[in-house]
């Protein structure tokens, strides 16, 4: 068959010989190439082996040359050593000869100088003696290593004897000259003798200076130690006058005797200070052990101390160039070196400055009753939003003057003691003055009075912190950590919080008619839900009117926010109390109450902008706070909206909204709805117990605290309790000295117990909470007075129970810590903050 390309098999076979011949030629070419490559590789391997052998031979030749060089180097070294051995011996001989000649020359010079020194010392030619003595001492130092040689040892002993003789001779010359009063005639000789003492060294110089100081102070010690009258504190000025005359004598007659580098006048001043300090210690110790039992006169003590400080200052000024001084009563004094003359004498007074601190204590004790009797605002001064009680600035001015005086007298333990005295009377001022005025009237202070007390507490809080820093900057470093006035600052912040609560109390009283109107509404017979109830309009109008007046007076935004927060807390809790007081409540009545609560929430949110420009948006943080506070009304009212028939609907609504498993709380809901008969309650309670036992409700808490706090026993009370109820207790605990303390539990504890966990929350009262924590259905006026905490404080009828006397200040401090923690988050709320007067301004 023909192929596809048109070639037949026969044609294809014709090409086979040609193809075979071509393949054979190609094979032959490959063979030739392979043989050529094999021959070339064989030649290359032979060359490599030859080159390796040549390299080995060259290395062997190189090693042989190196060995030859090494042998020649050793031979050269031996030859050089042999050549220089004689030279080394000559150098060693020369060195030894030089040392011997130098030693002999020095020995000759030492012997000559020693002989000359003996002669000059006998003739008292001290200037020449000083030069020779320095040379002898320097030469003798070269022979320390030769003292094993007898002749050198004998010469060293002779030199030491000459030094000792010179020392005794110079001291004798000084003693005789001063004893005979011939200082002026022999001043040149004595000045030259000091050069000799300088050459003899520090010990000789110290001996002469010590003798001079003791000689000059001998008369002083005899006069002022041997005579009780002359040595008394009354004659302290005579001591300093005596020493000033001595310094003048030194400058005129003795200064030229001693080299200036010796600083003899400073040594003399130091010796005088040490002697005088020891005298004062003895005098003060004896005065404290007087037979009549009377301590030293404080004014005399302070006068003496002031004169001493002035004298020390004059010494500091005179010897300002001196770096330090050392004790000079004896050369071997163990006292540390002092820098300057600060407290050189006044140190003796420090243990007795407690008498001065006690006098300041007594003086401050007389101020507290006086401040309590003063009015909050002077009659001739107009009110303004930054006004403070004048006594507060007067007290801190007194503190500043006293602190400055004490810092001059002592920066040690006495200053620490004074700081603690300051702290006690700051506590007293907070309790007996500020809190006293806060509870001074039956209905509490006026709005202006409460604002002034608030401003004063804020000023005292700020200034107390500044005072603490000022004391820390003055006191010794080791005592700095012991200065702490934080508790006093917290107490003032507690008073500020109580003042805010007093302002809230004013608004609460104004709201009483609205709450009475709410309780008068027949909630159980209400058939239709309409617009807001009439009491809501009255309530909001009264709240806004009073709040406008109060917020105008609060110049710091944090306190304006605190007022609004506390007011919202109070009104919300009061609303709950009046819900309980309005039972029975029908489903329609509960729905109307819920509608009223939404209107109230909207009205409360406007408190922040009452005095702002029209169109100012409400503060978002405050609106959030109002929403959180009023949200606790919803579960109660939404549960009351559900009908009791069918019963399962009411039970399910309780478990959804109230969310607890307490049968007692469920009975309270039934009571509020008017289901009081046991035949009506029994099936509902059985159904509730069955549902709460189901697995879906096992995770619910045991009891809802809001419902658990409700007490459904109606009680009545007036709105005249509150702050004023504490007045009698405040007066009873007030004394001219530090006060006994009473418990403002109806402020601090109740407010703190009511605080939310939210970060911007200020303490708020759980109104109507008794000792058991139960919420009563008392009238709205009861809620205007803070409740007791833990069974103490303000009772149901506004009576004050007796409490431990030490609790007021602790409660104020605790409340102040909580209040201070939260006021920092109120920036930008209310009016612009103005600056507060500080301790430095006052």
Buried (B, 14 or more C-beta within 10 A) or exposed (E): EEEEEEEEEEEEEEEEEEEEEEEEEEEEEEEEEEEEEEEEEEEEEEEEEEEEEEEEEEEEEEEEEEEEEEEEEEEEEEEEEEEEEEEEEEEEEEEEEEEEEEBEEBBEEBBBBBEBBBEBBEEBBBBBBBBBBBBBBEBBEEBEEBBEEEEBEEBBEBBEEBBEBBBEBBBEBBEEBBEEEEBEEBBEBBBBBBBBBBBBEEEBBBBBBBBBBBEBBEEBBEBBBEEEEBBBBEBBEBBBEBBEEBBEEBEEEBEBBBBEEBBBBBBBBBBBBBBBBBBBBEBBEEBEEEEEEEBBBBEBBBBBBBBBBEBBEBBBEBBEEBEEBEBBBEEEEEEEEBEBBBBBBBBBBBBBBBBBBBBBBEEBBEBBBEBBEBEBBEEEEEBEBBBBBBBBBBBBEBBBEBBEBBBBBBBBBBBBBBBBBBBBBBBBBBBBBBBBBBBBEEBBBBBBBBBBBBBBBBBBBBBBBBBBEBBBEBBEEEBEEEBBBBBBBBBBBBBBBBBBBBBBBBBBBBBBBBBBBBBEBEBBEBEEBEEBBEBBBBBBEBBBEBBEBBBBBBBBBBBBBBBBBBBBBBBBBBBBBBBBBBBBBBBBBBBBBBBBBBBBBEBBBBBBBBBBEEEEEBBEBBBEBBEBBBEBBEBBBBBBBBEBEEBEEBBBBBBEBBEBBBEEBBBBBBBBBBBBEEEEBEEBBEBBEEBBEEEEEEEBEEBBEBBBBBBBEEBEBEBBBBBBBBBEBBBEBBEEBBBBBBBBBBBBBBBBBBBBEBEBBBBBBBBBBBEEBBBBBBBBBBBBBBBBBBEBBBBBBBEBEEBEBEBBBBBBBBBBBBBBBBBEBBEEBBBEBEEBBEBEEB
